[in-house]
Amino acid sequence: MPEFQPPNPVMVSPVSPMPMFPFPVLPKPMLPVPVLPMPMFALPRLKSPMLALPRLKSPMLALPRL
């Protein structure tokens, strides 16, 4: 029992954040918003000054990306 307890919290820690991190990756099918609305997002992505600017010129995305 004492051996199961240490690995439990340790395994749960890396396992919990794992599914939480890929949230945008795993819930893709669950959140077909960015997947289904591709045509809808494609417009705001290419013409949306909010997504186009922050995506191509966003100092936050441009810096970490470069």
CORBELHU-V196244 format. One record per residue. N is the residue number from 0. RES is the residue in one letter. SS is DSSP state (@ for helix, = for strand, . for the rest). BURIAL is b if it has 9 or more other ideal C-beta (glycine too) atoms within 8 Angstrom, else e. D_CENTER is the distance of its C-alpha to the mean C-alpha in Angstrom with 2 decimals. Layout:
# CORBELHU-V196244
n=N res=RES ss=SS burial=BURIAL d_center=D_CENTER
n=N res=RES ss=SS burial=BURIAL d_center=D_CENTER
This chain:
# CORBELHU-V196244
n=0 res=M ss=. burial=e d_center=36.23
n=1 res=P ss=@ burial=e d_center=35.73
n=2 res=E ss=@ burial=e d_center=34.12
n=3 res=F ss=@ burial=e d_center=31.67
n=4 res=Q ss=@ burial=e d_center=30.68
n=5 res=P ss=@ burial=e d_center=29.51
n=6 res=P ss=@ burial=e d_center=27.35
n=7 res=N ss=@ burial=e d_center=25.97
n=8 res=P ss=@ burial=e d_center=24.42
n=9 res=V ss=@ burial=e d_center=23.42
n=10 res=M ss=@ burial=e d_center=21.81
n=11 res=V ss=@ burial=e d_center=20.23
n=12 res=S ss=@ burial=e d_center=18.67
n=13 res=P ss=@ burial=e d_center=16.80
n=14 res=V ss=@ burial=e d_center=16.18
n=15 res=S ss=@ burial=e d_center=14.91
n=16 res=P ss=@ burial=e d_center=12.22
n=17 res=M ss=@ burial=e d_center=11.31
n=18 res=P ss=@ burial=b d_center=10.45
n=19 res=M ss=@ burial=e d_center=8.91
n=20 res=F ss=@ burial=e d_center=6.56
n=21 res=P ss=. burial=e d_center=5.71
n=22 res=F ss=@ burial=e d_center=5.62
n=23 res=P ss=@ burial=e d_center=3.45
n=24 res=V ss=@ burial=e d_center=5.72
n=25 res=L ss=@ burial=e d_center=8.65
n=26 res=P ss=. burial=e d_center=9.01
n=27 res=K ss=. burial=b d_center=9.07
n=28 res=P ss=. burial=e d_center=12.81
n=29 res=M ss=. burial=e d_center=12.86
n=30 res=L ss=. burial=b d_center=11.18
n=31 res=P ss=. burial=b d_center=13.05
n=32 res=V ss=@ burial=e d_center=12.84
n=33 res=P ss=@ burial=b d_center=10.88
n=34 res=V ss=@ burial=b d_center=12.71
n=35 res=L ss=@ burial=e d_center=16.13
n=36 res=P ss=. burial=b d_center=16.44
n=37 res=M ss=@ burial=e d_center=15.97
n=38 res=P ss=@ burial=e d_center=19.51
n=39 res=M ss=@ burial=e d_center=18.84
n=40 res=F ss=@ burial=b d_center=15.77
n=41 res=A ss=@ burial=e d_center=17.76
n=42 res=L ss=@ burial=b d_center=20.43
n=43 res=P ss=@ burial=b d_center=18.48
n=44 res=R ss=@ burial=b d_center=16.57
n=45 res=L ss=@ burial=e d_center=19.95
n=46 res=K ss=. burial=e d_center=22.18
n=47 res=S ss=. burial=b d_center=20.13
n=48 res=P ss=@ burial=e d_center=21.30
n=49 res=M ss=@ burial=e d_center=18.44
n=50 res=L ss=@ burial=b d_center=15.71
n=51 res=A ss=@ burial=b d_center=18.15
n=52 res=L ss=@ burial=b d_center=19.40
n=53 res=P ss=@ burial=b d_center=16.30
n=54 res=R ss=@ burial=b d_center=14.78
n=55 res=L ss=@ burial=e d_center=18.05
n=56 res=K ss=@ burial=e d_center=19.90
n=57 res=S ss=. burial=b d_center=17.48
n=58 res=P ss=@ burial=e d_center=18.90
n=59 res=M ss=@ burial=e d_center=15.66
n=60 res=L ss=@ burial=b d_center=13.77
n=61 res=A ss=@ burial=b d_center=17.11
n=62 res=L ss=@ burial=e d_center=18.18
n=63 res=P ss=@ burial=e d_center=15.26
n=64 res=R ss=@ burial=e d_center=15.08
n=65 res=L ss=. burial=e d_center=18.87
